[in-house]
Amino acid sequence: MSLTCFIGALQPPILLFMQDNDLEREFQVHRTDSDYALAEFWKWAISCLIGLSMGCIGFAVDWGINLLNDAKYQSTANVLRSHGELLQPGFHQ
């Protein structure tokens, strides 16, 4: 027996409608169309909320990085104005 056949034998079969237990199977059998629609709505709503929150976090991080870069630039410009007369001509604003 080859190794490929052995590994293939270890994989469980794919079931289209897997229920973990009798209670879940009973719930799925008696599920109405409105229950299904509500579940689908919540799946998409939660996905959209996650995407929206990640977008807001990304914009906040980008804004914070830009603030830190501007502060670093201003502090460097202030030091060069006060102490670095020799280096200042190469420092463009």
ABEGO torsion letter per residue (X at the ends): XBAAAAAAAABBBBBABBBABAAAAAAAAABBAAAAAAAAAAAAAAAAAAAAAAAAAAAAAAAAAAAAAAAAAAAAAAAAAAABAAAAAABBX
